[in-house]
Amino acid sequence: MTQTVLLTGASGYIAKHVAVALLNGGCKVRGSVRSLSRADEVREAVKPVLADPTDLDDRLTFVTLDLGSDDGWDAALQGVDALMHTASPFPLEQPKNEDELIRPAVDGTLRALRAAQKAGVSRVVLTSSVVAISPGRLPEGKVAHTEDDWTDILDPIVSAYGKSKTLAEKAAWEFVANRAPGIALTTINPSLVIGPPLDRNYGTSVSLIERILAAKDPLLPNICFGCVDVRDVAAMHVAVLDKPETAGERFIASDRTMTFVEIAKALKAGLPDRKIVTRQAPGLLIRLLARFDKSIKTILPILDKRDEFSNAKARDRLGITFRDTRDSMVETAKTLLKNGWVK
């Protein structure tokens, strides 16, 4: 049976890949954008990678929605079988006032769930994050984080973004448990998402690859990222739709953890003619520079710490075979260079 899915934040980097996976899976997609001027952007981005681009205007339609407003949600959810809520702010720098991130994330998630409940939409997939599972370090004696773990927002290591994703996901689970037991909710919790963007409007995560390619840093800080290919994240969103038994579950999307230096070395191996910095900066130097650079200051809590995430549940329950993200890094870089998005 063909499903119609409301995909919020459809112009986002992850959401465009989710749209492709849904359309290739036979679903109709109703994408939400803040302005209909972004509709053509999304269509043009997904069309070249679709298995069958015919009748795209019928299978991919758009509505305007804003996380901060109730306008349009009722109409947007009419005739919809499932809601995929991917829209959430992801900043390059942490704001001075953390509520600038927290309130839109929490309120937007609850607004989407209330509208789904009102419209009788019982299937919801929420894009969360591993920052709702861990703030950036493993407890002593633990090999890897699992879906049973939750970030403690009172931990001083937790960023405003980490708080926003944690509180938004918790609000979703609490809403379903206490006010909408008829909603079958599943969350996908990706780590750092990389992989070839479908257009130049790519996310903050891809800007990490852009930064390394541009050799903006003479030395690299000792920080780690769980990494996952965007296409695997998209595949997980679609996989749970076909598995009603995944309701009430969280799924980590992560291939492996890599340091900044390991990412740079993977890019250097794939692009040997490119000047890429692979030297690690002493921690003392990073702490000194952080006094003068706000963007550097934001990484201090995770400096010299390593996080690992288990993807066993996604492999076993969803049948996901994760791409090697070292190859994904190189593929991302080549896409940026080929299209002239990075010089």
N, C-alpha and C positions, 0 to 999 in steps of 0.2 A: 504494500500500500504506500502510495506517495504521501510523504509527510510535508507539511508546511512549517518551517521553522522561523521564528523571529530571532534574528541575530543582531544584538545590540552592539553599537560601536563598530559598524561594518567597515568603516574606512581604516580601521586599525591594522597594524602589521600582522598580528596573529589572526584577527577576524577575517582578513582577506583569504588566508590559507584555509580557515575553517569553512568559509563560503565555497571554496573550490572543492573541498572534501565532501561537503553536503551535496553540492550540485552533481558531482561525479557519482555520488551514492544514490542519485535519483530523487533527492528532496527538492522542494521549492524553497527558496530563501527570500524572506522579507527582511531586508537590512535596514537598520535604523542609523541615521546620520543626523548630525546637528543642523546641517543645511543640505538641501537637495542639490546644491551645486557640487557636492562630493559624489553624487550618484554615478556620473559618467566616469569619474576617476576609478571607482571600484569596478565598474563593468569592464573598462579597458585593461585593468590590472589582471582580472581573473580570466578573461576570455582566451588569451593565448595558451593557457595551461589546462583548459578544460578538455576532457575526453571528447565531448560533443558540444560545441558552442551554439548549435541551432536552437532557435526559440528562446534565446537567453533573456530577452525582454519580458517574456512571460514567466520564466522560471526564477528570475532575479528581479525583484521589485524593491522599492524603497519608501520609507516613511521618515518623517522628522520627529526626533525625540530628544529630550534634554534630561539628563540625570537630576537636574535641579527643579524640574517642573512636572506637574501632573498632566499637562496638555498632551493630548494625542495618544496616550497609552491605551486607553480603552479601545479605540478604533484600531490601533496597531496590532492588538492581540486577538481581534475577531477572526475566527476561522483558522487559528493557529493551533498546531498539535503540540509543539514544544517551544520553549524559550531557551535560547542560549545567551547568557548575559556575560559578554566579554568586556563591556565598556568600564573602564576605571582609569583614573589619572595615574601616570607613571612619569615622575619628573626626573630631569637630569641632575638637578640639585635639590636638596631638601629645603623646604620653605622655612621661613622664620617662625611662622605660626603653623604648627602641625595640623590644626583643624582645617586648614586650606586643602589638605589631602584627605583627612579622616572623614569629615562631614560629607563631601560628595560621594566618597566610596560607600560609606554606610547607608546614607540616605538614598542614594541611587539604587543600591541593591534592594533595599526594602521597598522602594517605590516600584521596582520591576516585579518583585514577588507579590505585592498587594494587587497590582494590576493583573498578574497571571491568575491569582486566586479569584478575583472578581470576574474574569473572563472564562473561568472554568478550565484553564490550561493546567494540567496536572503534572506535566513533565518539564523539569527545569535543570539545565546544566549551567553551573557557575564556574567561570574562570577565576580561580584564586591564585595562590602562589606558594612556593616553598617558604617564603618569608613568614607565612602564617603557621609554618611547622617548626622552623628554627630561625633564630636571629643571626646565625653566622658562626656557630661553634657546636661541637659535639660534647655532650656530657662525658665525663671521664668513665671509661669502661664500656662505652657504647660504640659499636662499629659504624652504624649508619642510622640516620633518622628514618622513621616509618610514618605512615599515615595516622598512627596513634598519637603522635607528638603534636603539641601546640606551643606556639611562641608565647612567652610570658611578656606581656607588654610593659610590665613594670621593670624589666631588665634594662639597665641603662644602655646596653648595646643595641637595643631595638631602635631603628630609625622611624621617622614619621611615616614613611612608606610602609615599613613593616607593620606598624600599628594599624594603618589604614586597611591593609589586606587582612590582617588578623581579625580586627573588629568587624569588618564587612562580612567575612565568612562566618564568624560566630553569630552575628546578627541574623544571617540567613538560616543557619541551623536552628536557632532559637525561635525564629518566626515560624518555621515549618513545624517544629515540635509543639509549640504552644498555641498557634493561631491558624495554621493551615496544614493539618495532618494529611489532607488529601493530596498534597503536592509531593511528588517523588523527586527529591533533590539529589544530584550528584555533583561533586566538585572535582575539577582538574587543577592540580597544583604544580605548575611548571617552575623549573629553575630558570637560569638565564637562557632566554630563547634566541637562538641564532638560526641561520639558514638563509637561502637566497630570497631577498625581498622581491615582491611582485611589481613594485614600482619604487620610485625614489622617496615616497612618503613612508619610510620605514621607521621602526620604533627606536626607543632609547637604547635597547640592548644591542642592536646592530651598530650603533654609534661607537661601541667599544671596538669593533673590528675596524671601523673607519678611523678611529683614533690611533690604533696601532699601525695601520697602513700609512697614515700621514706622519708617523714618527714624531708625534707631538711631545712625547715624554723621553728625555734623555736616559732615564732609568725607570724601571717598573717596580711598583710597590708589591710586597709579598702578600697579596690577597687572593682568595680562592672564589671560584664560582662553580656551582653545579650547572651543567650545560645540557641543553636539549635542542634537537632540531625542530623548527617550527612545524614541519610537515608531520612529525610524530605527535606533536601537541594537537594538531588539527585532527589527525586520525583517531586520537583518544576521545575527542569531543563527539565524533560520529559513532565510534564503537559503542559508547555507553547508551546511545539511543536504541540500539538493537538488543540491549541487554537490560530488561526491566529489573533484574535482580541486583543491578548496581545502584539502585535507589538507596539513599542513606549512606553512601560510601564516598570516601575521598580517594583520589589516585594521584600519586606523585608522578610527574613527568620529568625525568632526568636521566641522561645517559651516563655521565661521569663528572667528577669534580676536577677542575683544572685551575692551576695558578695562572696569574697574569703572564708570567714568564713562559709557562707551558703553552698557553694560547699563542703567544708571539712566536715560539719555536715551531709550532705546528704550521703557522702561516709562513714562516721563513722556509720550512721544508717544502711547502707547496708552491712558493713563489721565490725561488732561490735568487732571482735577479733583482728582487725588490729590497730596498734598504729598510730593514725592520730591526728595531731595537729589541734585544733579548736579555739585556743585563738587569739584574735585580738591584734595587736601591736599598741601602741600609735603613733599617727601621728608624734609627735616630734621625736620619735626614728627612724622612717623610714626616715625622712628628714636628720637626723644625719648620718645614715648608707649610705645614697645616696652619701655622700661626698667621700666615699671610694669604692663604688660598682656601676659600670656603669649600670648593669642590674636593680638595684634598682632605680637609677636615672631616668630611662626611665618611671617609673610609677608615678613620682611626679605630673605631670600635671593632672592625673585623681584620685589622692588620695582624699578620702572623698567626691567624687562626684558620683551621680547615674544617669544612663541613662535608659530610658524605650523606647521600640520600639513596635509599633502597628503591629500585624500580621493579622489584619482584612482583608486586601486586598487579601492576599494569601489564607485565609480561604474562603472568599466569591467568589473570582474570579477563584481560582484554585482548590477549594474543598479540601484543605490540612487540615488534622486533626493532629496538632502537638503533637508529643510524649512529655510526661512529662520529661524534661531534668534532673530532679533529679534521675529518674530511669535510664536515659541514662548514667549519670555519673557513677553509680554503675555498669552498664553493661560494660562500657568501662574499668573500673578498674578490673573487674573480667576477662575480656579478656586479659588484660595485665598480670595479675597474672597467669592465667591458662597456657598461652604460655611461661611463664618464661621471659617475656620482662621486667618485674619489679620483683625484689626479695622481 
